[in-house]
Amino acid sequence: MNTQHRQASRAKRRYQADPTAIFRVLGRVQTFTTEEQTQLNLPVLLSLDSIAHGKGTEEDFHTLAAAVNVAMVCAERIDPLVEKTCTDARDALMRMHARQMKHGTWAFDGPGYTAIKEASDVYQQLTSLLTGGQLKEAMQECMSRMEAGEVMEVVQ
């Protein structure tokens, strides 16, 4: 037996304002702090170093691939030369994946290390310039492209 008073009382509790909403908005429009940039860049640098020293794992490969993909999506809006740097790194990652399938170890070739190092530098610069919302959009674009099947084939 709901009276008007009870219904109105429930309606008040149902739609309460979120006091943390402003912090979510600010997180989307502000650039990353130095600590946040370190949290974003450190795994990429550690993965690059791990594979370069012959101790790489599949997780390291996927960390590098995610950084290169985000950099490539952002580079499409910046400059063709930056985009070429990222596509060269993508091709190097695909060669590394093919090498792992054939020999069982994660390793760079000479030009591949240079290309991936340059793309990781682009990623580091992007994390210092992008806002949280822009980086999130780039990551979502990468995910939507993968779901759509826009995955590059292995380049020999």
C-alpha positions as CSV (number, residue, x, y, z in Angstrom):
1,M,0.0,0.0,0.0
2,N,2.0,2.9,-1.3
3,T,0.8,6.3,-0.5
4,Q,1.9,9.5,-2.2
5,H,4.1,10.3,0.7
6,R,6.0,7.0,0.5
7,Q,6.4,7.3,-3.3
8,A,7.8,10.8,-2.9
9,S,10.2,9.6,-0.2
10,R,11.6,6.8,-2.3
11,A,12.0,9.2,-5.3
12,K,14.2,11.5,-3.2
13,R,16.6,8.6,-2.3
14,R,16.6,7.2,-5.8
15,Y,18.2,10.1,-7.5
16,Q,20.9,11.5,-5.2
17,A,23.7,13.6,-6.6
18,D,27.1,12.0,-7.0
19,P,29.6,14.0,-5.0
20,T,32.6,12.5,-6.8
21,A,31.3,13.4,-10.3
22,I,33.4,16.6,-10.5
23,F,36.6,14.5,-10.0
24,R,35.7,12.2,-12.9
25,V,35.1,15.2,-15.1
26,L,38.4,16.8,-14.1
27,G,40.2,13.5,-14.7
28,R,39.0,13.6,-18.3
29,V,40.1,17.1,-19.0
30,Q,43.4,17.5,-17.2
31,T,46.8,16.3,-18.3
32,F,48.5,13.6,-16.4
33,T,50.7,14.4,-13.4
34,T,54.3,13.3,-13.3
35,E,53.4,10.4,-11.1
36,E,50.6,9.3,-13.4
37,Q,52.9,9.6,-16.4
38,T,55.4,7.3,-14.7
39,Q,52.7,4.8,-14.0
40,L,51.7,4.8,-17.7
41,N,55.3,4.7,-19.1
42,L,57.1,2.4,-16.7
43,P,55.5,-0.8,-17.8
44,V,56.3,0.0,-21.4
45,L,60.0,0.7,-20.6
46,L,60.3,-2.4,-18.5
47,S,58.8,-4.6,-21.2
48,L,61.1,-3.1,-23.8
49,D,64.1,-3.7,-21.6
50,S,63.0,-7.2,-20.7
51,I,62.6,-8.3,-24.3
52,A,65.9,-6.6,-25.3
53,H,67.7,-8.6,-22.6
54,G,66.2,-11.9,-23.6
55,K,63.8,-12.3,-20.7
56,G,60.6,-11.2,-22.4
57,T,57.3,-12.8,-21.9
58,E,54.0,-12.7,-23.8
59,E,52.8,-10.1,-21.3
60,D,55.7,-7.9,-22.2
61,F,54.8,-8.2,-25.9
62,H,51.2,-7.3,-25.3
63,T,52.3,-4.3,-23.2
64,L,54.4,-3.0,-26.1
65,A,51.7,-3.7,-28.6
66,A,49.1,-1.7,-26.6
67,A,51.5,1.3,-26.3
68,V,52.3,1.1,-30.0
69,N,48.6,0.8,-30.9
70,V,47.6,3.8,-28.8
71,A,50.4,5.8,-30.2
72,M,49.4,4.8,-33.8
73,V,45.8,5.9,-33.2
74,C,46.9,9.2,-31.8
75,A,49.5,9.7,-34.6
76,E,46.9,9.4,-37.3
77,R,45.6,12.8,-36.1
78,I,49.1,14.4,-35.7
79,D,51.5,13.9,-38.6
80,P,52.2,11.3,-41.3
81,L,55.9,11.0,-40.2
82,V,54.8,10.2,-36.6
83,E,52.3,7.7,-38.0
84,K,55.1,6.1,-40.1
85,T,57.2,5.7,-36.9
86,C,54.3,3.8,-35.3
87,T,53.5,1.6,-38.3
88,D,57.2,0.7,-38.5
89,A,57.0,-0.4,-34.8
90,R,53.8,-2.3,-35.5
91,D,55.5,-4.2,-38.3
92,A,58.5,-4.9,-36.0
93,L,56.1,-6.3,-33.4
94,M,54.5,-8.6,-36.0
95,R,58.0,-9.8,-37.0
96,M,58.8,-10.4,-33.4
97,H,55.6,-12.4,-32.9
98,A,56.4,-14.5,-36.0
99,R,59.8,-15.1,-34.6
100,Q,58.4,-16.2,-31.3
101,M,56.0,-18.6,-33.0
102,K,58.9,-20.1,-35.0
103,H,61.7,-20.2,-32.4
104,G,59.9,-19.9,-29.0
105,T,61.6,-16.8,-27.7
106,W,60.7,-13.1,-27.7
107,A,63.5,-11.2,-29.4
108,F,64.0,-8.0,-31.5
109,D,65.7,-7.7,-34.8
110,G,68.0,-4.7,-35.2
111,P,65.7,-2.3,-37.0
112,G,62.8,-3.6,-34.9
113,Y,64.3,-2.6,-31.6
114,T,65.0,0.9,-33.0
115,A,61.4,1.2,-34.4
116,I,59.8,0.1,-31.2
117,K,62.1,2.3,-29.1
118,E,61.0,5.3,-31.2
119,A,57.4,4.4,-30.9
120,S,57.7,4.1,-27.1
121,D,59.2,7.6,-27.1
122,V,56.2,8.8,-29.1
123,Y,53.9,7.1,-26.5
124,Q,55.8,8.8,-23.7
125,Q,55.4,12.2,-25.3
126,L,51.7,11.6,-25.8
127,T,51.2,10.7,-22.2
128,S,52.7,14.1,-21.3
129,L,50.4,15.9,-23.7
130,L,47.1,14.1,-23.7
131,T,44.3,14.4,-21.1
132,G,42.8,11.3,-19.5
133,G,39.7,11.5,-21.7
134,Q,41.8,11.7,-24.9
135,L,43.9,8.7,-23.9
136,K,40.8,6.7,-22.9
137,E,39.2,7.5,-26.3
138,A,42.4,6.3,-28.1
139,M,42.3,3.1,-26.1
140,Q,38.6,2.6,-26.9
141,E,39.4,3.2,-30.6
142,C,42.1,0.5,-30.4
143,M,39.6,-1.9,-28.8
144,S,36.9,-1.2,-31.3
145,R,39.3,-1.8,-34.2
146,M,40.4,-5.1,-32.8
147,E,36.8,-6.2,-32.3
148,A,36.0,-5.1,-35.9
149,G,38.8,-7.4,-37.0
150,E,41.1,-4.7,-38.2
151,V,44.2,-6.6,-37.0
152,M,47.3,-6.5,-39.2
153,E,48.8,-9.7,-40.6
154,V,52.3,-10.8,-40.0
155,V,54.7,-8.9,-42.2
156,Q,57.7,-10.9,-43.5
